[in-house]
Amino acid sequence: MAEAQPEVFADVLDTSLATKSDIVRLENRIERLEMKVESKFSLLQWMIAVLIALAVANFAKQFF
C-alpha cells in the first residue's frame, strides 16, 4: 500500500493541477476571444447607428 500511494498521488496531481503554462495558454485564449467579441460588438454598434440614422431620415422625409 505504501508503494502504491506515491503513484496514485502523482497521477492525481498530474491530471488535476494546472501548470503556469496551462494558465498562460488559457489567458491568451481568453484574450483572443475577448478581442473577437469586441470587434463584433463594434460592428453591431455601427450597424445599429446606420439603421437609426436611416429611420430618422425617413421620419424627417415624411413629416418635413
Residue pairs with C-beta under 8 A, 6 or more apart in sequence:
18 26
